Amino acid sequence: MIVLLALALLGAGGVGAGALYLRSVDKDVERVDAFTGVPPQDRPPVVARDAMNIMILGSDSRDPERTEGSRTDTIILAHLPKDRKSAQLVSIPRDTWVRVPRSADGRHGGRTAKINAAYAWGGIPLMVQTVEEFTRVHVDHVAVVDFAGFQEIIDALGGVDITVDHRFTSIHPPLRTFPAGRQTMDGATALDYSRQRKQFPDGDFARIRHQQQVIRAILDKAATGGILTSPGKLNDFVRAASSSVSVDREMSLLDLATELRGLRGGNLTFVTSPSRGTGRVGTESVVFADEQKSEAFYDAIRRDATAEIVRAAR
C-alpha cells in the first residue's frame, strides 16, 4: 500500500505531464498472474460493486532473520470504499490458523495451517483462495511488495518521522537503540524498526503496528515533503517505489492514482484482523481468529459499510 498510495499522489496533477509520467512508470512495473487457476465457482460474490479490495503481500528479502524464501511476511487487505475518500487497511497476522485450500498441483493444502503457508504451497493464486475463503471478501486486485524496498523509498523522501512508544534495542546489527518519542528515521533505521518483534510481549502484533506507522509516515511525507514540486526527488521516489512492487495484470496504476489522489495519512484506518490471541497447535505457535467478530467485521467490508469498519478499529 505504501507504493500504490504513494504513486497515487501523481494523480493530484490530473491529466497532462503527471499522467504521461505515470503511464511510463506503469509499463515498468512487473505484472504477475494472480488469479490463474483460482476456481471461479469457489470465489465469494462481489457485493458492493463500486468498492475495491486489494490484497497486498509483503516479503522482506533482506531480513536478517529470514530462513525461508517463499513465505509472505505481511498480508494486508486494503478496502477502498465507493467514494474513494478513505482506505481501510486490514493486517492479517501471518500465523493466523486457517484452512488452506488444496494447491493446483494437488500436493499441498486441503488442511488447516498458518495462512502464509498458502504462498509457499501455491503462490499468489492459492493466497487469493485462502484469504477469500477466510474473509469471504472478493479480492479485486493483488500487489506484491518487497519491504526491503522501504529503505530506498524512505531515503528518496529524506527520511520519515516516527513516534516510538517505548525505548528498545534492535536485535539486528548494528543493534540500534530506539529512544521513546518522535524522531526522524532514514531508510535503514525505519526498515530495522519495522522488523522488530521478539522484544515485545505481543510479538508479531507489535511488528504489524510498526509497519503501519511506517506506511502512514511515508504517505504523509510524500504528500507534504515537496517531492511533487521537485522533478529530481519525484523521479527518485517513484522509481524506488515502482521497483519494489508487482501487481496483477488487470490493475491500472493510472486509474488507481486518479481515484486516490485525495488520500493522505489522515484518511487511512489501520485494523488488525480480529483474533483471540496466540496459542499452540502441536509444535507451532499460531494466532487464533475470533470467528464471531471476524464474521461481522468482514461482512462490513463486503457491504462497504465504512463506518462499521472504522468503528472496529477503535
BAGU-78388 format. One record per atom (N, C-alpha, C, CB): x, y, z. Coordinates in pm, whole numbers, padded with zeros to 5 digits, always signed. Glycine has a CB too. Layout:
BEGIN
XYZ;...
//
This chain:
BEGIN
+00083-00119+00000;+00000+00000+00000;+00086+00124+00000;-00094+00001+00120;+00205+00117+00059;+00300+00227+00053;+00318+00271-00091;+00435+00188+00115;+00351+00175-00177;+00382+00204-00316;+00258+00252-00390;+00440+00081-00384;+00147+00181-00375;+00028+00215-00451;-00027+00352-00413;-00079+00110-00430;-00033+00381-00283;-00086+00510-00241;+00012+00623-00271;-00118+00507-00093;+00141+00594-00263;+00239+00697-00295;+00232+00734-00443;+00380+00649-00259;+00220+00633-00528;+00204+00662-00670;+00076+00740-00696;+00204+00533-00752;-00024+00721-00612;-00150+00792-00629;-00133+00943-00616;-00251+00743-00528;-00028+00986-00548;-00004+01129-00536;+00013+01195-00672;+00120+01155-00450;+00062+01118-00768;+00079+01174-00902;-00054+01211-00963;+00152+01076-00991;-00160+01143-00921;-00292+01173-00975;-00340+01310-00933;-00390+01069-00930;-00276+01371-00834;-00317+01504-00790;-00301+01606-00901;-00237+01548-00668;-00213+01577-00995;-00193+01668-01106;-00291+01646-01219;-00055+01655-01159;-00378+01545-01206;-00475+01518-01311;-00408+01468-01436;-00555+01642-01341;-00459+01510-01549;-00403+01469-01678;-00280+01550-01707;-00507+01484-01791;-00219+01527-01822;-00102+01603-01861;+00026+01532-01829;-00104+01737-01795;+00127+01610-01788;+00261+01554-01768;+00260+01446-01661;+00359+01663-01729;+00183+01467-01551;+00179+01366-01445;+00125+01234-01494;+00096+01415-01330;+00019+01240-01574;-00040+01117-01626;+00054+01049-01724;-00173+01147-01694;+00121+01126-01807;+00215+01068-01902;+00330+01001-01828;+00268+01174-01998;+00377+01065-01723;+00486+01008-01644;+00443+00878-01579;+00534+01107-01538;+00321+00878-01522;+00273+00758-01455;+00254+00644-01553;+00143+00787-01382;+00212+00676-01676;+00200+00571-01778;+00335+00505-01803;+00143+00628-01910;+00440+00585-01805;+00573+00528-01829;+00616+00441-01712;+00676+00639-01852;+00579+00482-01590;+00610+00402-01472;+00531+00272-01475;+00579+00480-01342;+00403+00282-01513;+00315+00166-01519;+00374+00057-01608;+00176+00207-01570;+00437+00097-01717;+00495+00000-01809;+00612-00076-01747;+00541+00069-01936;+00678-00012-01651;+00796-00073-01589;+00763-00165-01471;+00891+00034-01543;+00641-00155-01419;+00603-00235-01304;+00580-00380-01347;+00476-00177-01236;+00636-00472-01273;+00623-00614-01306;+00479-00661-01286;+00718-00699-01220;+00431-00744-01378;+00296-00798-01371;+00301-00946-01334;+00222-00779-01506;+00203-00991-01255;+00201-01130-01211;+00064-01190-01241;+00234-01140-01060;+00061-01322-01257;-00065-01396-01275;-00121-01427-01137;-00043-01528-01358;-00212-01342-01092;-00263-01355-00955;-00384-01446-00944;-00298-01219-00901;-00460-01460-01052;-00587-01531-01043;-00591-01658-01128;-00699-01440-01083;-00479-01690-01194;-00475-01809-01277;-00496-01934-01192;-00342-01818-01353;-00592-02015-01232;-00617-02139-01159;-00706-02125-01038;-00489-02198-01116;-00752-02003-01006;-00845-01984-00895;-00985-02021-00945;-00841-01836-00839;-01047-02126-00890;-01177-02171-00941;-01285-02064-00925;-01221-02299-00870;-01344-02016-01033;-01446-01909-01022;-01562-01947-00931;-01500-01875-01160;-01600-02073-00932;-01715-02116-00852;-01687-02111-00702;-01756-02255-00891;-01560-02108-00664;-01524-02104-00522;-01506-01963-00469;-01398-02183-00500;-01510-01865-00557;-01484-01727-00514;-01610-01663-00457;-01431-01644-00632;-01593-01579-00354;-01711-01510-00299;-01766-01409-00399;-01676-01440-00166;-01895-01385-00396;-01953-01288-00491;-01914-01145-00456;-02105-01300-00492;-01919-01059-00556;-01899-00915-00534;-02029-00859-00481;-01853-00842-00665;-02026-00797-00364;-02147-00743-00302;-02159-00593-00331;-02146-00767-00149;-02055-00516-00299;-02054-00372-00326;-01971-00349-00452;-01996-00290-00203;-02036-00334-00564;-01967-00339-00692;-01874-00220-00717;-02067-00346-00802;-01898-00107-00656;-01813+00010-00680;-01699+00023-00580;-01896+00135-00676;-01697-00062-00477;-01584-00064-00385;-01473-00150-00446;-01626-00119-00244;-01355-00146-00385;-01242-00224-00435;-01164-00283-00318;-01149-00138-00525;-01122-00408-00333;-01041-00474-00231;-00911-00522-00294;-01119-00592-00166;-00800-00478-00238;-00668-00513-00290;-00594-00594-00184;-00587-00386-00329;-00551-00714-00222;-00469-00794-00132;-00323-00759-00155;-00494-00947-00154;-00256-00717-00048;-00116-00676-00056;-00032-00776+00020;-00096-00532+00000;+00062-00837-00049;+00152-00934+00011;+00291-00872+00019;+00155-01066-00070;+00351-00879+00135;+00485-00822+00152;+00582-00926+00201;+00481-00705+00248;+00701-00923+00145;+00809-01008+00196;+00932-00921+00211;+00838-01129+00101;+01018-00961+00301;+01139-00884+00328;+01258-00970+00287;+01149-00842+00478;+01301-00956+00164;+01402-01046+00108;+01538-01031+00175;+01417-01021-00040;+01560-00920+00245;+01689-00899+00311;+01678-00901+00463;+01749-00768+00268;+01570-00958+00515;+01552-00968+00659;+01662-01058+00717;+01411-01024+00693;+01738-01009+00817;+01845-01091+00876;+01795-01222+00935;+01915-01013+00982;+01667-01227+00974;+01612-01349+01033;+01554-01444+00928;+01504-01314+01133;+01553-01402+00804;+01482-01478+00701;+01554-01609+00671;+01469-01395+00573;+01485-01719+00688;+01542-01850+00657;+01461-01921+00549;+01549-01937+00782;+01342-01869+00519;+01258-01929+00417;+01236-01828+00306;+01123-01976+00477;+01249-01873+00183;+01242-01780+00072;+01107-01768+00007;+01339-01817-00029;+01007-01845+00050;+00883-01849-00025;+00759-01811+00055;+00864-01985-00082;+00775-01772+00182;+00658-01733+00260;+00646-01581+00263;+00667-01788+00404;+00522-01534+00271;+00498-01390+00275;+00491-01345+00421;+00368-01353+00199;+00563-01239+00454;+00573-01192+00591;+00456-01102+00630;+00702-01119+00611;+00395-01037+00532;+00292-00937+00559;+00173-00961+00466;+00347-00794+00541;+00054-00962+00524;-00069-00978+00446;-00163-00866+00486;-00136-01120+00470;-00199-00783+00389;-00288-00670+00414;-00402-00676+00313;-00212-00533+00404;-00525-00664+00363;-00641-00650+00276;-00681-00503+00280;-00760-00744+00320;-00660-00433+00170;-00690-00290+00163;-00828-00271+00101;-00582-00214+00081;-00917-00207+00175;-01053-00180+00127;-01063-00034+00085;-01159-00213+00237;-01101-00012-00040;-01121+00123-00093;-01271+00142-00113;-01042+00144-00227;-01334+00226-00032;-01479+00244-00042;-01520+00305-00176;-01529+00332+00072;-01649+00301-00201;-01706+00351-00326;-01664+00495-00354;-01857+00341-00323;-01663+00580-00249;-01633+00722-00272;-01484+00750-00283;-01690+00804-00162;-01398+00651-00254;-01252+00662-00265;-01195+00776-00181;-01213+00682-00411;-01267+00818-00077;-01218+00927+00007;-01135+00876+00124;-01335+01008+00058;-01128+00745+00141;-01052+00688+00252;-01005+00550+00210;-01138+00682+00382;-00931+00487+00298;-00890+00348+00276;-00877+00282+00412;-00755+00339+00196;-00921+00157+00420;-00908+00081+00543;-00814-00036+00515;-01048+00030+00596;-00705-00044+00592;-00601-00144+00569;-00606-00247+00682;-00460-00078+00561;-00642-00368+00646;-00658-00475+00745;-00536-00566+00740;-00789-00557+00717;-00460-00569+00849;-00345-00658+00859;-00391-00793+00912;-00236-00597+00951;-00359-00900+00838;-00390-01035+00881;-00260-01098+00930;-00455-01120+00765;-00247-01127+01059;-00121-01185+01109;-00082-01309+01030;-00135-01220+01258;+00045-01318+00997;+00093-01426+00910;+00078-01564+00973;+00237-01403+00874;+00064-01571+01107;+00050-01700+01176;-00095-01737+01202;+00125-01697+01308;-00190-01662+01142;-00332-01693+01163;-00363-01835+01115;-00422-01590+01090;-00429-01910+01202;-00456-02052+01176;-00587-02062+01097;-00465-02134+01310;-00576-02101+00970;-00692-02105+00881;-00689-02233+00798;-00695-01980+00789;-00797-02256+00726;-00797-02365+00628;-00735-02314+00499;-00942-02419+00603;-00638-02386+00449;-00575-02354+00321;-00628-02451+00217;-00418-02362+00331;-00693-02402+00110;-00743-02492+00006;-00630-02572-00057;-00818-02412-00102;-00667-02679-00125;-00566-02762-00190;-00502-02686-00305;-00627-02895-00240;-00371-02699-00319;-00296-02632-00426;-00333-02691-00561;-00145-02642-00402;-00303-02616-00667;-00340-02659-00802;-00275-02791-00840;-00302-02553-00902;-00154-02817-00789;-00087-02943-00822;-00132-03059-00734;+00063-02926-00811;-00219-03028-00637;-00273-03133-00552;-00180-03184-00445;-00315-03244-00635;-00062-03125-00433;+00039-03177-00340;+00031-03115-00201;+00176-03154-00397;-00033-02999-00190;-00032-02929-00062;-00172-02877-00031;+00070-02813-00063;-00189-02829+00092;-00315-02768+00132;-00424-02869+00158;-00360-02672+00028;-00547-02819+00154;-00659-02904+00189;-00665-02932+00338;-00653-03033+00114;-00603-02846+00418;-00599-02865+00563;-00574-02731+00631;-00490-02967+00604;-00581-02729+00764;-00553-02607+00837;-00403-02588+00852;-00621-02610+00976;-00363-02462+00850;-00221-02427+00860;-00212-02277+00884;-00142-02470+00732;-00090-02228+00907;-00070-02083+00912;-00102-02025+00774;+00076-02048+00955;-00163-01907+00774;-00214-01851+00649;-00103-01826+00547;-00289-01722+00676;+00017-01794+00595;+00123-01764+00498;+00180-01889+00433;+00234-01687+00564;+00140-02007+00481;+00183-02130+00414;+00125-02139+00274;+00142-02253+00496;+00011-02074+00252;-00053-02079+00120;+00039-02027+00011;-00183-01999+00121;+00117-01925+00043;+00208-01868-00057;+00318-01968-00093;+00269-01736-00006;+00369-02037+00008;+00474-02135-00017;+00421-02254-00096;+00534-02183+00115;+00296-02290-00073;+00239-02409-00135;+00182-02385-00274;+00133-02466-00047;+00134-02264-00299;+00067-02241-00427;+00078-02101-00482;-00075-02274-00415;+00175-02024-00429;+00197-01890-00482;+00079-01797-00460;+00229-01898-00627;+00074-01691-00542;-00029-01588-00525;-00170-01643-00543;-00005-01475-00624;-00197-01727-00646;-00335-01777-00661;-00387-01850-00537;-00342-01870-00779;-00304-01931-00471;-00351-02001-00353;-00368-01903-00236;-00253-02112-00314;-00287-01796-00231;-00309-01693-00129;-00443-01624-00152;-00195-01590-00130;-00477-01596-00279;-00607-01536-00309;-00719-01628-00259;-00622-01511-00462;-00710-01756-00292;-00812-01851-00248;-00823-01856-00097;-00781-01989-00302;-00709-01859-00029;-00708-01873+00117;-00766-01750+00184;-00565-01898+00168;-00724-01631+00140;-00776-01508+00200;-00925-01492+00170;-00697-01385+00148;-00966-01525+00049;-01109-01514+00016;-01192-01613+00097;-01131-01538-00134;-01141-01735+00117;-01217-01833+00196;-01223-01791+00342;-01152-01973+00184;-01116-01733+00393;-01111-01690+00533;-01202-01570+00558;-00968-01656+00573;-01201-01473+00466;-01275-01347+00488;-01410-01344+00420;-01192-01232+00439;-01428-01425+00316;-01545-01419+00228;-01557-01284+00160;-01673-01449+00308;-01444-01216+00143;-01437-01090+00070;-01374-01117-00066;-01354-00983+00150;-01437-01066-00172;-01386-01084-00307;-01263-00995-00328;-01495-01052-00413;-01152-01054-00367;-01028-00980-00394;-01028-00933-00539;-00902-01067-00364;-01022-00802-00559;-01027-00746-00695;-00889-00736-00759;-01090-00609-00692;-00789-00702-00677;-00653-00686-00730;-00553-00735-00627;-00626-00537-00767;-00430-00757-00674;-00323-00805-00588;-00196-00723-00616;-00296-00957-00611;-00125-00690-00510;+00006-00628-00521;+00104-00703-00431;+00001-00475-00483;+00224-00723-00479;+00328-00791-00402;+00444-00693-00386;+00375-00924-00473;+00483-00668-00262;+00584-00567-00233;+00702-00630-00159;+00524-00452-00149;+00823-00596-00201;+00942-00634-00126;+00969-00522-00026;+01067-00658-00222;+00945-00551+00103;+00956-00446+00203;+01101-00403+00229;+00894-00492+00332;+01196-00476+00173;+01333-00426+00178;+01345-00299+00096;+01431-00533+00127;+01250-00277+00004;+01248-00153-00073;+01211-00032+00009;+01152-00166-00186;+01165-00055+00135;+01141+00056+00229;+01260+00152+00230;+01115+00002+00371;+01379+00095+00237;+01498+00175+00259;+01517+00278+00148;+01621+00086+00268;+01509+00233+00022;+01529+00324-00090;+01417+00428-00099;+01537+00246-00221;+01293+00384-00071;+01180+00476-00077;+01194+00587+00027;+01048+00399-00055;+01228+00549+00149;+01238+00647+00258;+01356+00741+00236;+01252+00577+00392;+01468+00687+00189;+01582+00773+00161;+01551+00874+00051;+01704+00690+00123;+01471+00832-00048;+01432+00924-00154;+01346+01038-00100;+01356+00849-00264;+01277+01013+00013;+01195+01116+00077;+01275+01203+00173;+01080+01052+00151;+01399+01164+00203;+01476+01237+00302;+01444+01197+00444;+01455+01382+00285;+01391+01076+00463;+01358+01027+00597;+01211+01046+00630;+01442+01096+00699;+01166+00978+00736;+01028+00990+00782;+01027+01007+00934;+00945+00865+00741;+00920+01066+00985;+00905+01091+01128;+00820+00981+01191;+00843+01230+01154;+00874+00917+01294;+00807+00807+01363;+00810+00835+01513;+00876+00669+01330;+00699+00808+01581;+00693+00820+01726;+00704+00680+01787;+00562+00890+01773;+00810+00659+01864;+00836+00530+01928;+00772+00532+02067;+00990+00500+01937;+00691+00431+02095;+00618+00426+02222;+00711+00402+02341;+00513+00317+02218;+00800+00303+02328;+00886+00264+02439;+01028+00242+02387;+00833+00136+02509;+01125+00281+02467;+01264+00261+02431;+01294+00111+02417;+01358+00326+02536;+01366+00075+02311;+01408-00065+02295;+01531-00069+02206;+01293-00153+02234;+01597-00184+02204;+01718-00203+02123;+01693-00311+02019;+01839-00239+02212;+01734-00286+01896;+01717-00382+01788;+01799-00508+01817;+01759-00320+01653;+01749-00622+01769;+01825-00747+01782;+01914-00771+01661;+01729-00865+01801;+01909-00680+01564;+01988-00697+01442;+02104-00598+01440;+01900-00678+01317;+02221-00637+01391;+02332-00543+01376;+02287-00425+01289;+02456-00613+01314;+02326-00302+01324;+02423-00264+01427;+02363-00242+01565;+02494-00141+01386;+02254-00311+01599;+02194-00308+01733;+02156-00166+01774;+02291-00366+01835;+02078-00101+01687;+02033+00036+01714;+01946+00041+01839;+01956+00092+01594;+01958+00150+01914;+01867+00177+02024;+01766+00280+01978;+01944+00226+02150;+01638+00251+01996;+01531+00342+01959;+01478+00408+02085;+01418+00268+01882;+01510+00536+02109;+01458+00603+02228;+01309+00631+02211;+01534+00734+02256;+01238+00644+02323;+01096+00678+02317;+01080+00820+02265;+01030+00663+02457;+00974+00844+02190;+00945+00977+02141;+00955+00988+01990;+01038+01075+02203;+00924+01106+01940;+00923+01133+01797;+01065+01152+01745;+00837+01258+01765;+01094+01091+01632;+01228+01100+01574;+01222+01080+01422;+01321+00996+01638;+01322+01134+01355;+01333+01118+01210;+01423+00998+01182;+01389+01247+01143;+01373+00906+01099;+01448+00785+01066;+01483+00784+00918;+01368+00659+01103;+01607+00747+00886;+01641+00724+00747;+01592+00585+00706;+01795+00738+00723;+01618+00547+00582;+01563+00422+00532;+01608+00299+00609;+01600+00405+00389;+01738+00289+00637;+01790+00172+00707;+01731+00163+00848;+01943+00178+00713;+01719+00277+00915;+01667+00278+01052;+01519+00241+01055;+01687+00416+01116;+01440+00297+00963;+01297+00268+00959;+01272+00122+00923;+01226+00360+00858;+01354+00068+00833;+01339-00074+00798;+01370-00161+00918;+01432-00111+00679;+01476-00128+00991;+01511-00202+01113;+01397-00194+01214;+01642-00146+01174;+01340-00075+01231;+01229-00054+01324;+01110-00141+01286;+01188+00094+01327;+01080-00151+01158;+00962-00225+01114;+00980-00376+01120;+00926-00185+00973;+01104-00423+01143;+01131-00567+01153;+01118-00622+01294;+01268-00596+01101;+01126-00537+01394;+01140-00585+01531;+01011-00645+01585;+01184-00472+01621;+01024-00760+01653;+00908-00824+01715;+00942-00904+01840;+00841-00915+01614;+01064-00960+01846;+01096-01054+01953;+01111-00986+02089;+01222-01128+01919;+01132-00854+02091;+01149-00785+02218;+01015-00750+02284;+01230-00659+02198;+00904-00774+02215;+00775-00726+02262;+00686-00842+02305;+00706-00644+02153;+00608-00823+02412;+00523-00931+02461;+00424-00983+02356;+00446-00884+02583;+00378-00892+02268;+00281-00934+02167;+00345-00963+02032;+00175-00828+02151;+00477-00974+02028;+00549-01024+01912;+00510-00965+01778;+00533-01166+01905;+00451-01048+01693;+00421-01006+01557;+00317-00896+01552;+00373-01124+01476;+00232-00884+01653;+00135-00775+01656;+00207-00641+01669;+00035-00795+01773;+00317-00638+01745;+00397-00516+01755;+00461-00483+01621;+00506-00531+01864;+00511-00585+01552;+00570-00563+01421;+00467-00508+01323;+00629-00693+01367;+00345-00557+01330;+00237-00505+01245;+00214-00357+01273;+00107-00585+01266;+00209-00320+01402;+00188-00178+01438;+00299-00091+01383;+00178-00162+01590;+00423-00139+01393;+00537-00062+01343;+00529-00044+01192;+00669-00129+01382;+00492-00150+01122;+00477-00138+00977;+00368-00039+00941;+00447-00275+00914;+00259-00041+01017;+00151+00054+00991;+00197+00198+01013;+00031+00022+01081;+00278+00219+01116;+00334+00352+01140;+00417+00398+01021;+00418+00352+01267;+00500+00309+00970;+00589+00346+00860;+00508+00375+00733;+00691+00233+00833;+00405+00295+00707;+00319+00320+00591;+00259+00460+00597;+00207+00215+00582;+00202+00495+00713;+00140+00627+00727;+00245+00737+00714;+00068+00638+00861;+00361+00716+00774;+00466+00819+00770;+00517+00843+00629;+00582+00779+00861;+00530+00737+00551;+00575+00753+00412;+00474+00833+00332;+00599+00616+00347;+00347+00798+00346;+00245+00869+00269;+00238+01016+00310;+00109+00803+00287;+00245+01043+00442;+00241+01182+00488;+00360+01261+00436;+00237+01187+00641;+00479+01201+00441;+00598+01271+00394;+00594+01293+00243;+00725+01194+00432;+00544+01194+00171;+00533+01210+00026;+00437+01322-00010;+00487+01079-00039;+00331+01339+00070;+00232+01441+00041;+00277+01581+00081;+00103+01408+00112;+00364+01591+00184;+00398+01723+00239;+00544+01760+00222;+00362+01728+00385;+00625+01667+00171;+00769+01691+00168;+00822+01762+00046;+00839+01563+00180;+00732+01811-00042;+00775+01888-00156;+00822+01808-00276;+00883+01976-00115;+00799+01675-00276;+00851+01597-00389;+00773+01624-00517;+00847+01449-00356;+00645+01665-00505;+00566+01689-00626;+00615+01811-00701;+00420+01705-00591;+00688+01899-00633;+00739+02019-00700;+00888+02008-00733;+00716+02142-00613;+00947+01892-00706;+01088+01870-00735;+01102+01751-00830;+01169+01845-00605;+01123+01776-00960;+01129+01664-01056;+01232+01559-01019;+01160+01717-01194;+01347+01599-00966;+01450+01503-00931;+01407+01413-00816;+01578+01574-00894;+01355+01475-00709;+01308+01398-00593;+01191+01308-00633;+01265+01492-00479;+01101+01363-00715;+00986+01285-00758;+01029+01162-00835;+00893+01370-00842;+01123+01177-00925;+01168+01065-01006;+01235+00959-00918;+01267+01113-01115;+01321+01004-00826;+01388+00908-00736;+01288+00831-00654;+01487+00981-00644;+01189+00904-00601;+01090+00841-00515;+01005+00740-00592;+01001+00947-00452;+00951+00782-00707;+00861+00695-00782;+00935+00574-00836;+00795+00772-00897;+01058+00593-00883;+01134+00479-00935;+01167+00380-00823;+01264+00528-01003;+01201+00433-00705;+01228+00343-00592;+01103+00266-00553;+01281+00423-00471;+00988+00335-00556;+00863+00270-00520;+00823+00165-00622;+00753+00374-00504;+00827+00202-00749;+00778+00111-00853;+00867-00011-00868;+00768+00183-00985;+00996+00002-00836;+01086-00113-00849;+01064-00216-00739;+01231-00067-00847;+00985-00180-00637;+00963-00271-00524;+00831-00345-00534;+00967-00194-00396;+00751-00319-00637;+00615-00373-00640;+00589-00451-00768;+00513-00261-00626;+00507-00556-00755;+00450-00627-00869;+00299-00627-00850;+00506-00775-00881;+00224-00617-00958;+00078-00612-00948;+00017-00709-01048;+00026-00469-00973;-00112-00738-01028;-00180-00829-01121;-00194-00763-01257;-00317-00870-01066;-00224-00842-01356;-00222-00795-01495;-00334-00696-01526;-00232-00912-01587;-00439-00694-01446;-00552-00606-01476;-00545-00472-01405;-00680-00675-01438;-00455-00456-01309;-00451-00331-01233;-00391-00218-01316;-00371-00350-01104;-00459-00103-01319;-00408+00016-01385;-00363+00116-01279;-00516+00079-01478;-00232+00141-01274;-00182+00237-01176;-00232+00378-01206;-00030+00236-01172;-00250+00411-01333;-00300+00543-01368;-00442+00563-01317;-00295+00565-01520;-00529+00463-01339;-00666+00474-01289;-00668+00482-01137;-00751+00354-01336;-00586+00399-01072;-00581+00399-00927;-00532+00533-00874;-00492+00286-00877;-00428+00587-00937;-00375+00716-00893;-00479+00826-00905;-00252+00753-00974;-00554+00825-01013;-00657+00927-01033;-00766+00914-00927;-00718+00915-01173;-00806+00791-00895;-00913+00769-00798;-00870+00803-00656;-00959+00625-00804;-00741+00784-00625;-00694+00800-00487;-00615+00929-00465;-00609+00683-00449;-00626+01024-00557;-00538+01142-00549;-00562+01226-00424;-00559+01228-00671;-00677+01210-00358;-00704+01289-00237;-00662+01221-00109;-00848+01322-00230;-00612+01099-00116;-00578+01026+00006;-00452+01080+00072;-00561+00879-00024;-00456+01090+00204;-00340+01124+00285;-00340+01032+00407;-00341+01277+00327;-00236+01042+00489;-00228+00954+00605;-00348+00963+00696;-00104+00985+00683;-00406+01082+00707;-00522+01101+00793;-00647+01032+00743;-00550+01246+00810;-00648+00991+00615;-00764+00922+00557;-00753+00770+00569;-00780+00961+00412;-00643+00722+00626;-00620+00578+00636;-00661+00528+00774;-00473+00544+00608;-00727+00414+00776;-00758+00346+00902;-00688+00211+00900;-00913+00329+00922;-00610+00183+01003;-00539+00056+01014;-00612-00034+01114;-00391+00079+01058;-00637-00156+01074;-00706-00253+01157;-00628-00384+01153;-00854-00273+01110;-00626-00455+01263;-00572-00590+01263;-00689-00687+01270;-00474-00613+01383;-00685-00789+01187;-00794-00886+01179;-00827-00939+01320;-00756-01003+01085;-00956-00943+01357;-00994-00986+01493;-00939-01123+01529;-01147-00987+01506;-00881-01131+01647;-00824-01259+01691;-00851-01281+01840;-00673-01262+01664;-00835-01407+01880;-00848-01444+02021;-00712-01456+02088;-00924-01577+02034;-00608-01415+02018;-00475-01421+02074;-00395-01538+02017;-00482-01432+02224;-00284-01566+02081;-00194-01669+02032;-00206-01798+02112;-00050-01620+02036;-00155-01905+02056;-00155-02035+02124;-00070-02132+02045;-00299-02089+02142;-00084-02258+02074;-00002-02358+02005;-00091-02468+01947;+00101-02419+02101;-00052-02511+01828;-00110-02628+01765;+00006-02723+01738;-00190-02592+01631;+00016-02829+01816;+00133-02915+01807;+00256-02838+01847;+00148-02973+01666;+00353-02832+01758;+00477-02759+01786;+00475-02616+01734;+00595-02833+01724;+00363-02574+01671;+00358-02443+01608;+00291-02339+01695;+00286-02453+01476;+00350-02219+01697;+00288-02104+01761;+00200-02034+01658;+00396-02007+01820;+00072-02017+01691;-00023-01967+01592;-00109-01856+01652;-00112-02081+01539;-00180-01786+01564;-00278-01685+01602;-00417-01742+01571;-00253-01548+01527;-00506-01740+01671;-00641-01792+01651;-00736-01678+01617;-00690-01867+01776;-00803-01689+01504;-00901-01587+01465;-01020-01590+01560;-00947-01609+01319;-01078-01473+01584;-01204-01464+01658;-01315-01477+01553;-01216-01328+01741;-01372-01597+01542;-01465-01626+01433;-01588-01534+01435;-01509-01770+01440;-01643-01509+01552;-01764-01428+01561;-01738-01284+01520;-01821-01433+01703;-01633-01225+01577;-01600-01087+01542;-01555-01076+01397;-01492-01033+01634;-01481-01175+01349;-01434-01173+01211;-01550-01175+01112;-01342-01290+01184;-01652-01256+01141;-01766-01264+01050;-01833-01127+01037;-01867-01368+01100;-01857-01060+01151;-01922-00929+01147;-01832-00825+01080;-01958-00884+01289;-01702-00832+01110;-01609-00734+01056;-01598-00746+00904;-01471-00750+01119;-01575-00868+00855;-01558-00884+00711;-01690-00869+00635;-01497-01021+00681;-01802-00891+00703;-01931-00862+00641;-01944-00712+00615;-02046-00911+00730;-01894-00630+00708;-01896-00485+00687;-01811-00446+00566;-01845-00412+00813;-01697-00513+00547;-01615-00485+00429;-01688-00529+00303;-01478-00558+00440;-01751-00645+00305;-01825-00691+00188;-01932-00590+00147;-01891-00826+00217;-01999-00531+00248;-02109-00438+00220;-02061-00294+00199;-02209-00441+00335;-01930-00272+00211;-01875-00136+00200;-01932-00045+00308;-01903-00077+00061;-01950-00100+00427;-02003-00023+00540;-01885+00043+00613;-02086-00115+00638;-01838+00153+00558;-01715+00216+00606;-01721+00252+00754;-01685+00341+00526;-01832+00307+00798;-01843+00349+00939;-01827+00230+01033;-01979+00418+00964;-01881+00115+00996;-01868-00004+01079;-01723-00055+01081;-01962-00115+01029;-01656-00047+00967;-01516-00090+00962;-01430-00002+01051;-01463-00085+00817;-01452+00130+01044;-01373+00225+01124;-01400+00205+01272;-01404+00369+01083;-01524+00181+01308;-01558+00158+01450;-01485+00037+01504;-01709+00141+01467;-01468-00063+01421;-01399-00186+01464;-01254-00161+01496;-01410-00293+01358;-01198-00054+01442;-01056-00022+01465;-01034+00051+01596;-01002+00061+01351;-01138+00096+01662;-01124+00177+01783;-01117+00089+01907;-01240+00276+01795;
//
